[in-house]
Amino acid sequence: MNDKSRLVVIIGSVREGRFGPVVAGWVADHARVHGGFEVDVLDLADVDIPLSLPAAPPKFAGDDYPRPEGMRGVTAKLAEADAFIIVTPEYNHSYPASLKALIDWHFTQWTAKPVAFVSYGGAAGGRHAVLHLENVLTELHAVTIRDGLAFPNYFTAWQDGAPLDAAAAGYAKTLLEQLAWWATALRAARTAAPYPGGA
């Protein structure tokens, strides 16, 4: 039996010239070394996510929700995941529209699953984006992880695909340990009984 949790690392930015793939690659590598996860990277730049949503009631929030055919693979990937790491920049003190669109197309796929955050930006390191994401994902009954990673002034703080601050690896280990704990606990809980009162 494979006891590893299925982790999806989401690259939230689709902006031209974005730094997100560099950060996500570094985080995904640490998650693989951790050993508790089967790691998959989801790059939203590779996904067609319409901004126009259907007028469907919440009861269709699961597999029956009328999503575009091209979104089938993404929906399945989110549904099968046990945990998520969202890698996000900060745009105008919040997170990218691409992330909001992905979240709004999905409901039960987030329910009773842990979400950790890795952000990057200017002086704030993307922390405003994470605060907003925490509110949104709590509404969808996800469990947000307390200890995230934030990279202020990433344009001078990274070199050759890694942060210059050696302490970042330790912070990543803490994030991954908490995420693995929650992923295991919540997977067992979801298996034992349906989550009550979710979307």
N, C-alpha and C positions, 0 to 999 in steps of 0.2 A: 504494500500500500504506500502511495506517495503522500507524505505528511506535509509537503511544501505547500504554502499558500500561493494562490495565483495573484500576482501583482501586476497591475497595469500602471505604467508611468506615462502620464499625459503631458505632451508638450502643448501648452495653451496658446502660444503666440503663432500667428500666421503672417506676421509683418515681414516684409522684404528686409533682408539683412539681419534678421533676428538672432539673438544669442541663445535662445532656448535649447536648441539641439545640443549645444556644448554642455550646458548645465545638466540636461536630462541624461546625456551619455555618461557623465561622471557619476550621477546618482544611480543610474541603472547598473553600472559596474560595481559600485559598492553594495547594491542589493544582491547581485549575483555572488559576490565574495561572502556576504553574510551567510548564505546557505539555506535560509529559511523560505526562499521564494522561487517560484518559476516566474521569470521576468519577461514582460512584453512591453514594448514602447509604442504608444499611440501618438502619432504626429498629426495634429489637426490640419496641418497644411496639406495633407494627403487625402482629406475627407471633404466631400461636398456636404456642407451643413446649411440648409436653407434657413433664412431668418423668418420666413412666413410659416406660422404654425397652423395646423388644422383646428377647426372648431369641434374638437372631440371631448366628451366628458371624461373626468378622471378615471372612470371605471375601465377605460381603454388604455390606462397608463402602462400596462404590461406589454406582452408580446403582440397583443391585438391593436395596439396604437397605430394609426395609419401613417407610418413613416415612409419616406422614399425608399425604393428598392435598393438604391446605392448605400443606404445607411445600415443595411441588414448586418453586415460584418461587424461594424462598430457596436451596434446594439448587442450582438451576441458576445462580443469581447467584454463589454461592461457587465452583462448579466452573469458571465462565468467567473468574473473576478472575485477574489476574496478581499482585496485591498487595493487602494489607489494612492499614488503620489502625483499631485498636480504641480507641475513646474510652470510658474507664471511670472511674467514681468508686471510692472505697474504702469498703467497708462492713465494719466489724469487722475491719480489717486485711487484707481480701481483696477480691475482685471480686464482682459481683452473680451471683446464681443464674441469672439469665436468660442471661448469657454462658456459664456452664458448660453449661447445657442446650443452647444452640446448638452449642457445640463438640462435646459428646458425641453429638449426632445425626449428626455428620459426621466423616469420617476422611480419605479420600483428597483431599477438596476443599482441605485445607490443605497437602498434601505438596509439598515442594520449592517453596514460595512464601514470599515475605518478608512479615513482619508487623511493623508499627511500632506504638508505643503513645503515646497522649496521655491523661494522667490528671489528675484534679483531686480535691481533698479539703481536709482541714484542714492541720495543720502539715506532714504528710508529703507532701501533694500527690498522694496516690494511689499512691505508690511501692511500698507493700506489695502492692497489687493487681497491679501490673505484674510484680513478682518472681514471684508465683504463676502468672500467665498465661504467663510465659516458660517455666516448668517444664512446664506442661501442653502448650503448643504445640510445644516441643522434642520431647516424646514422640510427637507426630503428624508429625514430620519437617518442620515448618515452620522457616524461618530468621528468627530475631528480630533486629531492627535495634537496634544499640547505642544510638544517640542518639535518645532519645525526648523528649517534652515533659511536664513536670509543673507543675501550677498549684496551689501551696499557698494556703490561705485564699482560695479563688476568690471567695467571697462578698463580699470587699472589694477583690479584685485585678482585677475586670472592670467595664467600664462600656460601655454601648451596644453590646453584642455583641462586644467585643474586650478583650484584656488591657491593663491600664494600662502594663505594662512594655514599652517599645518594643523591647527586645532579643528578645522572644518571636518576632517575625517572622523574625529571623535564625536562631534555633534551629529554627523550622519549615522554613526553607530547607534547613538541614543535614539534617534528618530526611528531607525529600522528595528531596534529591539522593541520599542513601544508598538510600532505598527505590526510586527510579527505576533506579539502577545494578543493584541486586539483582534487580529485576523483569525487567529486560532480560536479564541474564545467566542467570537461572534459566529464563526462558521459552525461551531458545535451547537450554539444556541439556535441558529436558523435550522439546523438539521433536526434538533430535538422538538421544536415547536414553531409554528408560523409566527412571525412578528406581529404583535397586536396593533391595530389602528394605523397602519402605514398607508402611504398613498395608494 
